[in-house]
Amino acid sequence: MSDIIIPNFGDSITTATIACWNAPAGAHVKAGDVLVTLESDKVAQELEAQEDGILEILIPEGQDVNIGDVIGRISESSGHPTTIPTNTTKPQATSHVPEGSLLPPVSESLPFPSEPTPVTEAVVSSDQEQPNATPRYTRTRMSSLRRALAARLVDVQHQSAMLTTFNECDMSAIIELRRQFKELPNPTGRRLGFMSFFIKAVVGSLQEVPQVNARIDGDDIITNHYYDISIAVGTDKGLTVPVLRDCDQKDHLQLESELALLAEKARNNKLSLEDLQGGVFTITNGGVYGSMMSTPIINPPQSAILGMHSIIERPVVQDGQIVIRPMMYLALSYDHRLIDGKQAVTFLCKVKELIENPVFQF
């Protein structure tokens, strides 16, 4: 027999939630089979069977557990394993009847007159559940990831002086570059998206305005001299922010390829702690969901975040003429304790310049 124990995910993680048992109690499992999926406030983790045997579930799905807790066992026995019931409904209260006593018939304890008792129609309150009726609401426990995200967003509002500045950029040049790239032979099958251009624009802007590539640590300012960029990825479980490393040293196609791999890992709950740590700046793209304008919230301990939005054709004035251009609003939220308004506006204007005049070699 072997215990299934919650492992140590990392120094900053002390609890996890049992998201899903991948085999039912009593199932015969083999060494290497994925038994259970755990969710912490940062990542999802799968635990595999260490030996062949019969699965015994001690703690059901949806329960929070601590590092080191035993949540199940694998037994060599072919008996019937037990599992903790998930039904937490309290039993209905019943009247206590002493052993050996009898309840008298209703007709003896409460005599009725000989005339028939009038029958009244029962009135059911609208709040009472009807058989087969659609429930008016459901209550679901927040996942560890969602609880941590909620707490972190509130903390940012209280612990930083967050301000947002806006600009817009003409996406014509990038759209034309992508069109030209699609017409070229591409044996690698790599896709050229918009995000790599924004990553490169952010890196160039961080190099020009290094105050944005910094963070506050107590009474000190930590200025980063590397360019690991966090990219917000929406999943069914919530928002995750994996990190692309050394973005200043990679070309557009390398960035697009690595981003696709990270996004796939995020959607399949395969991200590791290493995938999420060390970013210096975050980019979030609300445009994929149709957002025209928003104020993104800083991803601590970083000091700034860039929000991308929908590309919409709008009339703009260029060289004294009204023309139609594919335009995108940009939003830069930043910690005003560290970054002054001049620096924030300079940074965002640099992003706009690099997006409207992109450098890309085929």
Summary of the structure (lengths in Angstrom):
residues: 362
radius of gyration: 29.7
end to end distance: 59.1
largest distance: 101.9
contacts: 975
relative contact order: 0.13
helix: 25%
strand: 27%
